Amino acid sequence: MIQLIVFRAIQGMGGGGVLTLAMIIISDVVSLKERGKYQGITGVVVVLSNSCGPIIGGLLTERVSWRWCFVSCPSREMTSADDSTSTYP
C-alpha cells in the first residue's frame, strides 16, 4: 500500500508539472490579448477530463469490462508518435 501511495504522489506531481508547462508555453507563444482565451480553453479541458474521465472509466468497468478502458490506447500511441516525429519551425 505504501508503494501505491508513493507512486500516486509521483504521478500527481508529474501531472501538475505537465499542466504548468502547458500554461507556460501558452503564455510564451500566444499574445497577451488572446492569452486568457487559450488558458480558459485549457482550463475547461482539465475540468472536463478530471470530472468526466473517472465517471466514464467507472461506467466502463462496472457495465462492460475493465478491458474497455484501454480501447483508446492505440490511437493515443499513434498520436504521440506522430507528434514526436513532427518538426516545428
C-alpha positions as CSV (number, residue, x, y, z in Angstrom):
1,M,0.0,0.0,0.0
2,I,2.9,2.4,0.7
3,Q,4.2,1.8,-2.8
4,L,0.9,2.7,-4.3
5,I,0.7,5.9,-2.3
6,V,4.3,6.9,-3.2
7,F,3.8,6.3,-6.9
8,R,0.4,8.0,-7.0
9,A,2.2,11.1,-5.4
10,I,4.8,11.0,-8.1
11,Q,2.1,10.7,-10.8
12,G,0.3,13.7,-9.3
13,M,3.5,15.8,-9.3
14,G,4.1,14.9,-13.0
15,G,0.5,15.8,-14.0
16,G,0.8,19.1,-12.2
17,G,4.1,19.7,-14.0
18,V,2.6,19.0,-17.4
19,L,-0.3,21.4,-16.8
20,T,2.1,24.1,-15.5
21,L,4.3,23.6,-18.6
22,A,1.3,23.9,-20.9
23,M,0.3,27.2,-19.3
24,I,3.9,28.5,-19.6
25,I,4.0,27.5,-23.3
26,I,0.7,29.2,-23.9
27,S,1.9,32.4,-22.2
28,D,5.1,32.4,-24.2
29,V,3.5,31.7,-27.6
30,V,0.2,33.5,-27.5
31,S,-0.2,37.3,-27.4
32,L,-1.3,39.0,-24.2
33,K,-4.6,39.9,-25.9
34,E,-5.6,36.3,-26.6
35,R,-3.8,34.6,-23.7
36,G,-6.9,34.4,-21.5
37,K,-8.9,32.6,-24.1
38,Y,-6.4,29.9,-24.7
39,Q,-5.8,29.4,-21.0
40,G,-9.5,29.3,-20.4
41,I,-9.8,26.5,-23.1
42,T,-7.0,24.6,-21.3
43,G,-8.8,25.0,-18.0
44,V,-12.1,23.7,-19.4
45,V,-10.3,20.7,-20.9
46,V,-8.7,19.9,-17.5
47,V,-12.0,20.3,-15.6
48,L,-13.9,18.1,-18.1
49,S,-11.2,15.4,-18.1
50,N,-11.0,15.4,-14.3
51,S,-14.7,15.2,-13.8
52,C,-15.9,13.0,-16.8
53,G,-12.9,10.7,-17.1
54,P,-13.4,8.8,-13.8
55,I,-17.1,8.6,-14.4
56,I,-16.7,7.1,-17.8
57,G,-14.0,4.8,-16.6
58,G,-16.1,3.6,-13.7
59,L,-19.1,3.0,-16.0
60,L,-17.0,1.1,-18.5
61,T,-15.5,-1.1,-15.7
62,E,-18.8,-1.7,-14.0
63,R,-21.1,-2.2,-17.0
64,V,-18.9,-3.7,-19.7
65,S,-15.5,-4.8,-18.7
66,W,-12.3,-3.2,-17.3
67,R,-10.6,-4.1,-20.6
68,W,-12.6,-1.4,-22.4
69,C,-10.7,1.3,-20.5
70,F,-7.7,0.6,-22.8
71,V,-9.6,0.8,-26.1
72,S,-8.2,4.3,-26.9
73,C,-4.6,3.3,-26.1
74,P,-3.6,2.6,-29.8
75,S,-5.0,5.9,-31.0
76,R,-3.2,7.8,-28.3
77,E,0.1,6.0,-29.1
78,M,-0.2,6.8,-32.8
79,T,-0.9,10.4,-32.0
80,S,2.1,10.6,-29.7
81,A,4.3,9.0,-32.3
82,D,3.0,11.5,-34.9
83,D,3.7,14.4,-32.6
84,S,7.2,13.3,-31.8
85,T,8.2,12.9,-35.4
86,S,6.8,16.3,-36.4
87,T,9.2,19.2,-37.0
88,Y,8.2,22.7,-35.9
89,P,9.6,25.9,-37.4
